Amino acid sequence: GWQASGDGKLTINMHIPLDTDGVGSKVKGSYIVSNGSITSEGANPDLTNINGKLEYTESSLRGQNVNAQIYGWPVQISLASGQDGWIHASIKGRMTEALIRQAAASPWAEKLHGAADWNAEISVRKPEYNMVITSSLVGLSSSLPPPFDKGATDTLPLRIERKLQGIRQDLTSVSLGDIISAKLLRLGQGGVMQTERGEINLGGNAELPAQTGVILKGNIAHLDVDQWQTLIGDTKGEGSKVTINSASLGIGTLDISGRRINELTLNAKPITDGWQMNLQSREINGDVSWLRGGNGKIIARLKSLIVPPAAPAKISDADTAVKKDREYPALDIVAEEFEVKQKKLGHLELQASEQSDSWRIEKLRISNPDSILSADGEWLNWKHSPNTRMNINWAISDVGKTLERFGYPNTVKGGNTDFIGQLNWPGSPHEFDVLGLNGTFKVDARNGQILQIEPGVARLFSVLSLQNLPRRLTFDFRDVFSSGFVFDKVSANAKIDHGVMSSNDFIMEGPAARVEMKGETDLHKETQHLWVNVTPYIISDSVTLASMVGGPAVAAA
């Protein structure tokens, strides 16, 4: 309901015919309001400091240029009554950035600058109430993320309409250009207005649905979740909260956690303690559940997962906001097809969760017909000075096909390998950098054939580039070391220190020779400094050749 208060001065002139029992009486007068106020129990703002003159008769009410304030800012009101019993009021005001921040009290309001004129048309006939607020928003600039950014001279029509249909029901319609529209029907329950049903539409015209609940639907060219996370604060006032009951969105590009998802179709509905979603995009396809509690938990069962590319650098003003420490939810992800940088790696299983200042990677398993990679580890001090530590066990049934899967075809034919190691590097798990790589590992390979290796690829196998050795040997063993060296066994223990790999016990045995190597390989510069001992098997004799080979010359050959 509405309540009025304040001082005033009333004047009245009355003409009452005595011979007609009051029929044909005339009333005329005025009321001068001084420092008055009108308050509402609903979401409508209060009118304060009302000053002006109202004129009335027995059948009409009129007021011109009545001054008042909304949120302490001046407005001008004109009103008049009609023959149909309605009272019509026109209000003119100016919304400034200070007024918006006072009214909204939310971080996103800090992204609005300047001021814009607005008009309101209000019609009242108890118990009905209609209000329409419009503004071109010219003069108001926005540095909100797209599509809500605008220049001060740009026109972006805003329209807010509210119809009170009885004391317990109202319909609110909102539109902002062709960006977003909404229709919400509220019902009074226990003295509080609650949203009963409605629709919020991005890029289209909202319609009032027949079923209960609020639907979020539409299409948007670009949405940056990272930018919006810094701007969405706690909404004040229970009456202003809207609960979404289902969502169906098409998003051209979605930026989240520094990654970009393209051509996304999202369908979602609430479940107990969270949301159930189906995602279809270039990068992610399948079902995803979001569960509340702590930092949340994501459970994903995907048909395909391609690690999304990095999102482009942001240049909008929204990036200047101080960003909160990023909080990652716990993960339980299974993907039938997992792809990284156009490399199809196979079936993925990942389980991880935050523990204090570290992130525990409880399970990482990538499997395909050629190998099974199992790992666990920690993402230490991940918020401020991240460092990644991983324990790796890689059982490879076909080395050649595995290297081809990682982009190195025709490197090795066949072969099976067990790789066990502990590696660590500065940065996040996805920020792998050989310059800071440290750790130890053991390799045990069997029954394969080394093929031609192009210089500069397969850093680990560049240590095995024996086809280059004959160019630096005085004796001719090209039939032994040429492309196609068959090995029965390869074993080595190695250490990596800031991207430099060293081993003192590399041994490779095959039908043609036994090779022993010691030395270092710089994984970043792709240079080697090696001591090689080759024992070729020639008929029944053995010949031992030792040669110091190393430095950039080896890598360049």
Backbone torsions as a table, in degrees:
resi	resn	phi	psi	omega
1	GLY	NA	170.8	-179.5
2	TRP	-107.8	145.7	175.9
3	GLN	-134.4	135.4	-179.7
4	ALA	-117.8	147.5	177.2
5	SER	-152.0	165.6	178.5
6	GLY	131.8	172.3	179.7
7	ASP	-90.2	157.3	178.1
8	GLY	-165.3	166.1	177.8
9	LYS	-127.2	120.8	-175.0
10	LEU	-106.5	130.9	169.9
11	THR	-121.4	142.6	-175.5
12	ILE	-146.9	136.0	172.7
13	ASN	-121.4	129.5	-176.5
14	MET	-128.5	138.6	173.5
15	HIS	-124.7	111.6	-175.2
16	ILE	-121.4	106.9	176.9
17	PRO	-63.5	128.7	-177.7
18	LEU	-83.5	-21.9	-176.0
19	ASP	-89.8	1.3	-179.9
20	THR	-121.5	17.2	-178.9
21	ASP	54.7	36.4	175.9
22	GLY	91.7	-11.3	178.5
23	VAL	-67.1	132.4	-178.0
24	GLY	88.0	13.4	177.8
25	SER	-64.0	145.7	178.1
26	LYS	-121.9	137.6	178.1
27	VAL	-129.3	136.5	177.8
28	LYS	-149.7	136.3	179.5
29	GLY	-174.6	-168.0	-179.9
30	SER	-148.5	159.6	177.6
31	TYR	-136.8	119.3	178.9
32	ILE	-97.3	116.4	-178.5
33	VAL	-88.5	135.9	177.8
34	SER	-130.3	116.3	177.3
35	ASN	54.0	47.4	179.9
36	GLY	-88.6	172.9	178.0
37	SER	-151.4	149.8	174.6
38	ILE	-131.1	122.1	-178.1
39	THR	-116.3	155.0	-179.0
40	SER	-131.3	147.0	176.5
41	GLU	-80.8	-13.1	-178.1
42	GLY	-87.6	-155.4	-177.5
43	ALA	-86.2	-3.3	-179.1
44	ASN	-69.9	142.1	179.1
45	PRO	-70.8	153.5	178.7
46	ASP	-78.5	147.7	170.7
47	LEU	-99.4	124.6	-179.0
48	THR	-128.0	167.5	177.8
49	ASN	50.6	48.2	-179.4
50	ILE	-79.5	128.1	178.3
51	ASN	-141.0	128.4	179.6
52	GLY	164.0	-175.3	-175.0
53	LYS	-122.2	130.4	175.8
54	LEU	-111.1	135.2	177.1
55	GLU	-115.5	142.9	-174.7
56	TYR	-145.1	158.6	170.2
57	THR	-132.3	-174.6	179.6
58	GLU	-66.3	-13.8	-176.4
59	SER	-132.3	5.8	-176.2
60	SER	-148.3	160.8	175.8
61	LEU	-140.5	135.6	-176.3
62	ARG	-146.8	138.2	175.6
63	GLY	-147.2	136.0	-178.4
64	GLN	-124.7	134.7	173.5
65	ASN	54.2	45.2	173.7
66	VAL	-78.3	129.6	-178.6
67	ASN	-93.8	142.6	178.4
68	ALA	-156.5	-178.4	178.6
69	GLN	-134.6	142.8	171.4
70	ILE	-122.4	122.8	-174.2
71	TYR	54.7	29.9	177.6
72	GLY	84.1	2.9	-178.6
73	TRP	-109.3	143.9	-170.6
74	PRO	-72.7	143.7	172.1
75	VAL	-137.9	162.4	178.3
76	GLN	-125.3	133.1	-172.1
77	ILE	-121.6	136.0	169.5
78	SER	-127.8	138.4	-178.5
79	LEU	-143.3	156.1	179.5
80	ALA	-158.1	148.9	178.3
81	SER	-96.6	154.2	179.4
82	GLY	-111.9	172.3	-179.5
83	GLN	-69.5	-21.3	-176.7
84	ASP	-87.0	5.9	179.3
85	GLY	91.4	-3.0	178.0
86	TRP	-83.2	147.6	169.4
87	ILE	-110.9	123.6	-176.6
88	HIS	-108.4	133.1	179.6
89	ALA	-129.0	139.9	174.1
90	SER	-116.2	131.4	-179.5
91	ILE	-124.0	132.8	175.9
92	LYS	-120.0	135.9	179.6
93	GLY	-153.6	-175.8	-179.6
94	ARG	-136.9	120.4	178.2
95	MET	-89.0	122.6	177.2
96	THR	-106.2	165.7	178.4
97	GLU	-60.5	-36.1	178.9
98	ALA	-66.0	-41.1	178.9
99	LEU	-63.9	-42.5	-179.4
100	ILE	-62.8	-43.2	-179.6
101	ARG	-67.4	-34.3	177.7
102	GLN	-68.2	-39.7	-178.0
103	ALA	-76.4	-39.3	-173.7
104	ALA	-90.9	-37.5	-179.4
105	ALA	49.3	50.5	-178.1
106	SER	-138.9	149.3	-179.0
107	PRO	-56.1	-31.8	-178.4
108	TRP	-65.8	-26.0	-179.9
109	ALA	-65.7	-23.0	178.6
110	GLU	-69.1	-11.9	-178.8
111	LYS	-93.1	3.0	178.4
112	LEU	-105.4	134.6	-175.7
113	HIS	-136.7	147.4	178.7
114	GLY	96.8	-155.0	-178.1
115	ALA	-154.0	154.7	179.5
116	ALA	-145.9	145.8	176.9
117	ASP	-75.1	150.5	175.0
118	TRP	-142.1	156.8	179.3
119	ASN	-131.9	144.4	176.3
120	ALA	-129.5	135.7	173.8
121	GLU	-116.5	121.6	-175.5
122	ILE	-123.5	132.4	176.5
123	SER	-125.9	131.7	-176.4
124	VAL	-130.6	129.5	168.9
125	ARG	-150.0	104.9	-171.8
126	LYS	-52.1	129.4	7.3
127	PRO	-96.7	14.7	-176.1
128	GLU	-88.7	153.5	-177.5
129	TYR	-155.2	122.6	178.4
130	ASN	-122.6	137.9	178.4
131	MET	-140.1	133.1	176.2
132	VAL	-128.9	123.1	177.3
133	ILE	-113.8	130.9	179.8
134	THR	-132.7	152.5	175.3
135	SER	-161.2	144.3	174.3
136	SER	-82.0	-15.5	-176.7
137	LEU	62.9	12.6	174.0
138	VAL	-66.5	130.5	-176.3
139	GLY	103.4	-14.8	179.5
140	LEU	-108.2	124.7	177.9
141	SER	-105.0	155.5	-178.9
142	SER	-135.6	129.7	173.1
143	SER	-108.7	24.4	172.3
144	LEU	-65.1	157.3	176.8
145	PRO	-60.4	153.2	176.5
146	PRO	-56.2	146.1	8.4
147	PRO	-95.3	17.4	-174.3
148	PHE	-97.2	16.6	176.3
149	ASP	-88.9	147.2	177.8
150	LYS	-161.1	154.7	174.4
151	GLY	-86.9	162.5	-177.2
152	ALA	-62.9	-30.9	-177.8
153	THR	-90.1	-4.7	-179.4
154	ASP	-76.7	143.4	174.4
155	THR	-94.2	127.2	177.7
156	LEU	-139.4	91.9	-172.4
157	PRO	-60.6	128.0	174.7
158	LEU	-111.8	132.7	177.6
159	ARG	-137.7	126.1	176.7
160	ILE	-125.4	123.9	-179.1
161	GLU	-127.7	133.0	176.7
162	ARG	-130.8	128.8	178.2
163	LYS	-119.1	120.3	176.3
164	LEU	-91.3	115.4	-176.6
165	GLN	-110.5	75.8	-172.8
166	GLY	92.7	171.7	-174.7
167	ILE	-77.2	-8.3	-175.3
168	ARG	-123.8	18.4	-179.3
169	GLN	-155.0	133.1	171.9
170	ASP	-143.7	154.9	-179.2
171	LEU	-121.1	124.4	179.6
172	THR	-113.6	129.7	176.1
173	SER	-121.5	135.3	-178.5
174	VAL	-134.4	139.1	171.9
175	SER	-143.7	143.3	176.3
176	LEU	-129.0	96.3	-175.2
177	GLY	53.4	-138.9	174.2
178	ASP	-104.9	20.0	-178.0
179	ILE	-82.3	-49.2	-174.3
180	ILE	-153.1	147.4	173.5
181	SER	-143.3	158.9	-178.8
182	ALA	-152.0	148.2	170.3
183	LYS	-135.3	124.1	-176.2
184	LEU	-132.7	127.8	176.9
185	LEU	-103.9	124.6	-179.0
186	ARG	-113.5	145.6	176.7
187	LEU	-123.2	144.6	178.4
188	GLY	-81.5	125.7	179.2
189	GLN	-135.7	116.2	179.8
190	GLY	62.3	32.2	-179.9
191	GLY	82.0	2.4	-179.6
192	VAL	-122.1	134.8	177.5
193	MET	-81.1	122.4	180.0
194	GLN	-119.1	139.6	178.3
195	THR	-68.8	122.9	-177.9
196	GLU	-94.9	-38.7	176.8
197	ARG	-163.7	161.9	180.0
198	GLY	169.9	180.0	-179.7
199	GLU	-143.7	138.3	171.3
200	ILE	-116.8	123.2	-171.9
201	ASN	-123.5	123.5	176.3
202	LEU	-92.0	117.2	177.5
203	GLY	81.8	8.2	-179.6
204	GLY	-146.0	-175.6	-179.9
205	ASN	-97.4	121.2	-178.3
206	ALA	-71.1	143.1	174.6
207	GLU	-122.7	151.5	179.4
208	LEU	-81.2	116.8	-177.5
209	PRO	-73.6	157.9	179.0
210	ALA	-77.8	-32.1	-176.8
211	GLN	-86.6	158.4	178.2
212	THR	-71.0	157.4	-179.3
213	GLY	103.1	164.4	-178.3
214	VAL	-110.2	130.0	-179.3
215	ILE	-104.3	133.1	171.1
216	LEU	-108.4	121.8	-176.6
217	LYS	-147.3	174.6	175.1
218	GLY	123.6	-169.8	-177.6
219	ASN	-133.7	142.7	179.4
220	ILE	-142.0	136.7	-175.6
221	ALA	-68.2	-41.1	-176.0
222	HIS	-149.2	138.6	176.8
223	LEU	-138.3	126.0	179.9
224	ASP	-109.4	99.5	-178.2
225	VAL	-65.0	-38.2	-178.4
226	ASP	-59.5	-43.0	-179.7
227	GLN	-68.8	-40.8	-178.2
228	TRP	-68.7	-29.6	-179.4
229	GLN	-61.6	-30.8	-179.8
230	THR	-81.2	-9.5	-172.8
231	LEU	-111.5	-17.4	-176.6
232	ILE	-89.9	112.1	178.1
233	GLY	-101.6	-177.3	176.5
234	ASP	-68.2	128.6	179.0
235	THR	-79.3	126.3	-179.4
236	LYS	-86.4	140.4	175.5
237	GLY	92.8	115.3	-178.6
238	GLU	-61.8	-33.0	-177.0
239	GLY	-67.6	-18.3	-176.7
240	SER	-91.2	-5.6	-177.3
241	LYS	-83.5	139.0	178.5
242	VAL	-123.4	124.8	179.8
243	THR	-94.6	122.9	179.3
244	ILE	-82.0	128.9	-179.2
245	ASN	-100.9	-19.4	174.3
246	SER	-161.8	155.0	-179.1
247	ALA	-139.7	139.7	175.5
248	SER	-143.1	104.6	-171.5
249	LEU	-129.5	145.1	168.2
250	GLY	-113.9	123.5	-175.3
251	ILE	-125.3	121.4	-178.7
252	GLY	-61.7	-54.5	175.8
253	THR	-137.3	132.9	179.6
254	LEU	-120.9	119.9	176.5
255	ASP	-100.0	125.0	-179.3
256	ILE	-149.6	132.3	-179.5
257	SER	52.8	38.3	176.7
258	GLY	76.7	7.9	-179.7
259	ARG	-119.7	157.6	-178.4
260	ARG	-117.3	126.9	175.0
261	ILE	-106.2	132.7	-173.6
262	ASN	-109.9	143.1	173.8
263	GLU	52.2	58.0	-175.3
264	LEU	-91.5	131.0	168.0
265	THR	-113.9	123.1	-174.6
266	LEU	-123.4	127.8	171.8
267	ASN	-124.1	129.2	-172.8
268	ALA	-143.1	152.5	174.6
269	LYS	-147.7	150.0	-179.4
270	PRO	-73.2	147.0	172.3
271	ILE	-129.3	177.6	178.2
272	THR	-58.9	121.0	178.0
273	ASP	63.5	29.1	177.1
274	GLY	167.6	-152.9	-177.2
275	TRP	-134.2	146.9	171.7
276	GLN	-112.8	127.0	-174.7
277	MET	-130.7	150.0	168.6
278	ASN	-117.8	126.9	-176.8
279	LEU	-116.0	133.8	173.6
280	GLN	-131.7	119.0	-179.0
281	SER	-156.7	179.4	175.2
282	ARG	-62.2	-36.0	-170.6
283	GLU	-100.1	-34.7	-172.8
284	ILE	-129.7	129.0	178.1
285	ASN	-140.0	120.1	179.1
286	GLY	149.7	-164.4	-176.5
287	ASP	-104.0	137.4	-178.6
288	VAL	-134.1	134.3	174.1
289	SER	-113.6	136.7	174.4
290	TRP	-112.5	122.2	-180.0
291	LEU	-112.6	135.3	179.3
292	ARG	-77.1	174.9	179.4
293	GLY	109.0	119.6	-176.3
294	GLY	63.0	-131.4	175.9
295	ASN	-85.6	2.5	-179.2
296	GLY	90.6	173.1	178.7
297	LYS	-145.6	136.7	176.1
298	ILE	-109.6	123.3	173.8
299	ILE	-113.7	116.7	-175.3
300	ALA	-124.7	132.8	173.1
301	ARG	-124.0	101.4	-167.1
302	LEU	-113.0	145.1	170.5
303	LYS	-76.5	-36.8	179.2
304	SER	-149.5	146.4	177.0
305	LEU	-141.9	115.2	172.2
306	ILE	-108.4	123.7	-179.7
307	VAL	-56.6	117.7	-175.4
308	PRO	-62.8	149.8	177.3
309	PRO	-69.8	162.3	177.0
310	ALA	-64.0	139.8	176.8
311	ALA	-71.1	146.4	178.2
312	PRO	-60.0	154.3	176.9
313	ALA	-61.2	140.4	-178.6
314	LYS	-89.3	141.1	179.3
315	ILE	-123.6	-0.7	-177.7
316	SER	-78.3	161.3	-178.6
317	ASP	-62.5	-23.5	-179.2
318	ALA	-61.0	-22.6	-179.8
319	ASP	-74.5	-14.9	-178.7
320	THR	-76.8	-10.0	177.7
321	ALA	-66.1	145.5	177.3
322	VAL	-71.7	119.8	-175.6
323	LYS	-87.4	142.0	177.1
324	LYS	-72.6	157.2	173.4
325	ASP	-56.6	127.9	-178.6
326	ARG	-67.3	133.9	179.0
327	GLU	-115.9	125.4	-178.2
328	TYR	-100.6	139.7	175.7
329	PRO	-77.0	162.6	171.1
330	ALA	-65.3	149.3	-174.7
331	LEU	-122.4	136.7	169.6
332	ASP	-138.1	94.5	-170.4
333	ILE	-121.5	132.4	171.6
334	VAL	-128.3	126.6	178.4
335	ALA	-128.4	128.1	179.7
336	GLU	-66.4	-38.1	179.1
337	GLU	-128.1	119.1	-176.3
338	PHE	-117.4	130.3	-176.2
339	GLU	-133.8	135.8	177.2
340	VAL	-130.5	123.1	177.2
341	LYS	49.2	50.4	177.3
342	GLN	64.3	21.3	176.8
343	LYS	-112.9	116.5	-178.4
344	LYS	-82.7	106.7	-171.3
345	LEU	-95.9	-16.2	176.6
346	GLY	114.2	-146.2	-175.0
347	HIS	-86.9	131.5	-177.1
348	LEU	-115.4	137.8	169.2
349	GLU	-132.2	126.8	-178.0
350	LEU	-139.1	129.8	173.3
351	GLN	-132.3	127.0	-177.1
352	ALA	-155.3	152.8	179.3
353	SER	-157.8	156.8	-179.8
354	GLU	-81.8	137.6	175.9
355	GLN	-136.9	107.1	-176.3
356	SER	57.5	-125.6	-178.7
357	ASP	-91.5	6.7	-179.1
358	SER	-120.5	162.4	178.4
359	TRP	-118.9	116.8	-175.8
360	ARG	-88.3	119.1	174.9
361	ILE	-92.7	95.7	-172.1
362	GLU	-75.2	-33.5	-178.9
363	LYS	-153.8	129.0	170.7
364	LEU	-134.9	116.7	-177.7
365	ARG	-135.9	122.5	177.1
366	ILE	-121.9	119.2	-175.3
367	SER	-129.2	147.5	175.7
368	ASN	-155.2	176.5	-177.6
369	PRO	-60.8	-16.0	-174.2
370	ASP	-103.3	-19.5	-176.7
371	SER	-166.2	163.3	173.2
372	ILE	-131.0	117.1	178.0
373	LEU	-104.5	120.6	177.6
374	SER	-119.2	137.2	-178.1
375	ALA	-152.3	156.1	169.1
376	ASP	-148.2	165.3	-178.9
377	GLY	170.5	-160.6	-176.7
378	GLU	-139.5	147.1	172.1
379	TRP	-107.7	91.8	-168.6
380	LEU	-79.4	141.4	175.3
381	ASN	44.1	47.7	-166.0
382	TRP	-69.2	-19.6	-176.9
383	LYS	-80.3	-31.5	-170.2
384	HIS	-121.9	-43.9	179.2
385	SER	-139.6	75.4	-169.7
386	PRO	-67.5	145.1	176.2
387	ASN	-147.4	134.7	-176.0
388	THR	-110.4	134.4	177.9
389	ARG	-129.9	127.1	-175.0
390	MET	-132.0	140.8	169.6
391	ASN	-103.7	125.8	-170.8
392	ILE	-123.4	135.4	172.8
393	ASN	-133.1	112.2	-174.0
394	TRP	-120.5	108.9	177.5
395	ALA	-99.7	113.3	-174.3
396	ILE	-111.6	121.4	179.8
397	SER	-90.2	-21.1	176.8
398	ASP	-143.8	101.0	-176.4
399	VAL	-63.8	-41.7	-177.0
400	GLY	-61.4	-48.0	-179.8
401	LYS	-67.9	-33.1	178.2
402	THR	-65.7	-44.2	177.6
403	LEU	-65.3	-36.3	176.8
404	GLU	-64.5	-37.4	177.9
405	ARG	-62.9	-31.3	179.2
406	PHE	-91.4	7.3	173.5
407	GLY	99.3	14.9	179.8
408	TYR	-124.3	75.8	-179.0
409	PRO	-73.8	160.2	175.1
410	ASN	55.0	37.1	178.1
411	THR	-99.5	-49.8	178.7
412	VAL	-136.4	144.3	174.8
413	LYS	-108.0	124.9	178.4
414	GLY	66.3	-152.9	177.4
415	GLY	88.9	146.6	173.2
416	ASN	-128.9	148.1	-169.6
417	THR	-143.7	144.2	167.2
418	ASP	-114.2	123.3	179.7
419	PHE	-120.3	119.8	179.5
420	ILE	-127.0	127.5	-178.0
421	GLY	-159.6	168.1	173.2
422	GLN	-126.7	117.4	-176.3
423	LEU	-123.7	149.8	174.1
424	ASN	-146.4	152.1	-180.0
425	TRP	-155.2	152.4	176.4
426	PRO	-71.1	145.2	179.8
427	GLY	103.4	-174.5	-177.3
428	SER	-82.7	165.7	180.0
429	PRO	-56.5	-33.6	-178.3
430	HIS	-88.2	2.1	179.4
431	GLU	-108.6	44.7	-177.9
432	PHE	-61.6	129.4	-177.3
433	ASP	-139.9	118.6	-176.4
434	VAL	-65.8	-22.1	179.7
435	LEU	-61.5	-33.6	-179.5
436	GLY	-106.4	13.2	-175.3
437	LEU	-74.0	132.3	176.8
438	ASN	-136.2	158.5	174.8
439	GLY	145.5	-172.3	178.2
440	THR	-136.6	153.6	175.3
441	PHE	-156.1	163.3	178.3
442	LYS	-129.3	135.7	-179.8
443	VAL	-120.5	133.7	175.4
444	ASP	-135.9	103.8	-176.7
445	ALA	-115.1	152.1	-176.2
446	ARG	-144.2	146.2	164.9
447	ASN	54.9	65.0	177.4
448	GLY	-141.8	-177.0	-179.5
449	GLN	-139.6	123.7	179.1
450	ILE	-81.9	123.1	179.2
451	LEU	-98.1	-172.4	179.8
452	GLN	-62.8	130.6	178.1
453	ILE	-114.5	123.1	177.4
454	GLU	-73.2	140.4	178.0
455	PRO	-58.7	140.0	174.3
456	GLY	91.4	-0.8	177.6
457	VAL	-120.3	163.1	178.6
458	ALA	51.0	68.9	-173.6
459	ARG	-53.6	-43.6	-179.1
460	LEU	-63.1	-43.6	-177.7
461	PHE	-80.4	-6.1	174.7
462	SER	-65.0	-22.9	174.7
463	VAL	-62.7	-26.3	-176.2
464	LEU	-96.4	15.0	-175.1
465	SER	-74.6	67.4	-173.5
466	LEU	-73.4	-17.0	179.0
467	GLN	-65.8	-16.0	178.8
468	ASN	-85.1	-19.5	-174.9
469	LEU	-63.0	-40.8	-177.1
470	PRO	-58.0	-26.2	-179.9
471	ARG	-67.3	-17.3	-176.3
472	ARG	-115.2	6.4	-179.0
473	LEU	-106.4	141.7	178.8
474	THR	-70.8	-40.2	-177.9
475	PHE	-83.7	156.3	-175.3
476	ASP	-99.5	103.3	174.4
477	PHE	-123.1	37.0	-174.6
478	ARG	-65.7	-30.5	178.7
479	ASP	-67.2	-21.1	179.9
480	VAL	-88.8	-42.7	-169.2
481	PHE	-105.6	7.5	179.8
482	SER	-71.5	173.1	-178.4
483	SER	-55.3	133.2	178.5
484	GLY	109.7	23.4	-179.8
485	PHE	-65.0	123.0	179.6
486	VAL	-92.5	132.6	177.9
487	PHE	-122.9	144.0	173.8
488	ASP	-92.0	-32.6	-176.8
489	LYS	-154.2	139.1	172.2
490	VAL	-133.4	128.9	178.3
491	SER	-140.5	147.3	178.6
492	ALA	-166.5	146.5	166.3
493	ASN	-111.1	131.9	-174.2
494	ALA	-134.3	156.5	177.4
495	LYS	-127.7	141.2	177.3
496	ILE	-119.3	126.3	180.0
497	ASP	-128.9	106.3	-179.0
498	HIS	51.5	47.0	174.3
499	GLY	85.4	0.2	178.3
500	VAL	-107.1	116.9	-177.3
501	MET	-96.1	133.4	179.6
502	SER	-132.5	148.5	177.5
503	SER	-149.9	141.9	178.7
504	ASN	-114.0	1.8	-175.2
505	ASP	-139.3	35.0	177.2
506	PHE	-71.9	124.8	178.9
507	ILE	-133.9	132.2	174.8
508	MET	-130.8	125.7	-178.8
509	GLU	-120.3	137.8	176.7
510	GLY	-148.7	177.2	-179.9
511	PRO	-60.6	-26.4	-174.4
512	ALA	-95.8	-24.9	-174.1
513	ALA	-168.5	166.1	170.0
514	ARG	-117.8	129.3	-177.5
515	VAL	-119.2	130.3	174.4
516	GLU	-120.7	136.7	-178.8
517	MET	-136.4	146.6	172.0
518	LYS	-137.5	149.0	176.3
519	GLY	141.8	-160.6	-173.5
520	GLU	-129.4	150.3	172.4
521	THR	-131.5	125.4	176.2
522	ASP	-86.6	109.6	-174.1
523	LEU	-68.7	-26.5	-179.4
524	HIS	-82.5	-48.7	-178.7
525	LYS	-80.9	-14.5	-177.7
526	GLU	59.3	44.3	175.0
527	THR	-117.5	157.7	-176.6
528	GLN	-135.0	148.7	169.8
529	HIS	-136.1	101.8	-168.4
530	LEU	-127.8	148.5	167.9
531	TRP	-109.8	122.5	-173.7
532	VAL	-120.7	131.3	175.8
533	ASN	-120.4	114.7	-176.8
534	VAL	-114.2	127.8	175.5
535	THR	-116.4	96.6	179.2
536	PRO	-76.4	146.5	178.2
537	TYR	-98.4	104.6	-178.2
538	ILE	-119.0	110.9	-175.2
539	ILE	50.9	-113.9	-177.3
540	SER	-110.5	-3.1	-178.2
541	ASP	-97.6	162.7	174.6
542	SER	-128.0	138.2	178.2
543	VAL	-119.4	132.4	180.0
544	THR	-108.8	129.4	179.3
545	LEU	-127.5	126.2	176.5
546	ALA	-119.0	136.0	-179.4
547	SER	-147.1	137.2	172.2
548	MET	-84.3	119.3	179.9
549	VAL	-131.2	133.4	178.3
550	GLY	179.3	-174.8	177.1
551	GLY	79.4	-176.8	-177.7
552	PRO	-59.7	-26.0	-177.7
553	ALA	-62.5	-35.3	-180.0
554	VAL	-67.2	-44.3	-179.0
555	ALA	-64.2	-31.8	-175.9
556	ALA	-80.2	-18.0	-173.9
557	ALA	-73.4	NA	NA
